[in-house]
Amino acid sequence: MQVFITGGTGLIGSRLVKRLLERRDRPVVLTRREATADKIFGKSCRIVEGDPMKAGPWQNIAAECDAVVNLAGENLFNHRWNDQFKALLTDSRLQTTAHVVEALGRKPRREDGTPKVLVNASAIGIYGPHGDEELTEESPPGSDFLAGLCVEWEKAARAVEAFGVRCALTRIGIVLDKQGGVLAQLRTPFKMGMGGPVGDGRQWMSWIHHEDMIGVLLLALDNNEAVGPLNATAPNPVTNRDFATAFGKALHRPSFMPTPRFIIRAMLGESADVVTTGQRVLPKKTMALGYQYKYPEIDLALADVFGQ
């Protein structure tokens, strides 16, 4: 299967490309910086230079592929949130997705006549901040900025269904990967013995090991029953306090020094809500489709990530 990937040089995308190559699929990576992609992948896959936020020749290449995995989007924590950065967060997702949908609409069926598939990223932020309530793919969206963004993002992706293309939406949780993401940010303070929960630590963290993250993406690609939202989270979310304990254990460091909410708020502004609030998300539909988690428990997942 030839798979076109946006965001292919990112943390999740680069691991997905590797897994596709291992199973003898043919990934095609769209990138703004061809030299960067060459350093990561060499000659192992096809590299296409282009900006997914802009229409261009890359769309014709995407149209010839059997599937598209759309992971592109500005990082939530690249800048303090203001109106300008919120607009970039929105445009980087909605414009890219609209261009991907347009490309698939040019040729929505494979050579054998079967429908193509779009696997589009989303986020568990769609549910908004919650307490102890268990959330599944059937739960309604929240009302904050991030929830609204995810709603529009998923709506833009599902426009492809008008062409007969199957659309799967992976609602991604906190990806555990020492190469980047939240673990890379937390590792330094924990190594220095300054790690611990945020605030009272009672907020829920819905996490997923990077191998299971790729597994869910492959499930979405391969399973014709994967339509609509799929929660890309492990089946056992934990509180922030329990996460801090497990993280400290994996690093053999203390984990008792809390970070007050007001400090996080002063550092990050509005985006601090992503850290200081949370959701207890369960992958009900993902598991119903038969996905078997390799790392369902936080201790096992962190031990693997840090090589123990």
C-alpha angles and dihedrals in degrees: 000000000000109000124192113209131195115194087027096147093055128097096273097030096055091051090048091053090052092051092047090052091050091057092044099251119141112242120197113199123206113206140165090215112049093181091057092051091048090056091052101041107016110191095330094104142011116276121204120191116218146108113259090204089064131057112247149135089295088076091066089055092048089050090059094054126093095230142007127216108196111199099149121126139120113271112258092226101044091101141008108272117259132143092276095050093044088055089053091049088052099042094046089059105034099040093046092048093048090053092048091050090049090052094050090047090063091064112007098170133065123237090268091055097252120131119267121233135232116202104193127189121237132157140239085241084088088083094057125218114328140171124220096326114125112236128202135176087277094059117110122251124261128242105237126102097268093048091050091049092052091048091055091043093054091044090054091051095048089058084083090070089074086071092051094256117144112240125202121183116205110204099205124211129191106319114215108218126136089211091073147320123073096337092057089053095046099043097078098054091044091049088052091052092250099108126119145119125317111244112325090342094229096117114107123246117204105200139172133197112243092243091055089046089060090043091058091049090052090048089054090050097046108033114079089202091063100102126148124354124005119181108230095204135109117262092245113059116186137206118260089250092054090046091053090050092050092045092051090048092052091052095038089237134123118266106189104100108101123207111222115236093236091061092053089047092050091050100044107021116204093353088066087083088073088061103035097045128045151175133241098223125182124195094227097153094039091056092043087059088059104259112160113206117226092197110030096154127064097226092052092045096051092043089056094045091054095042101252 
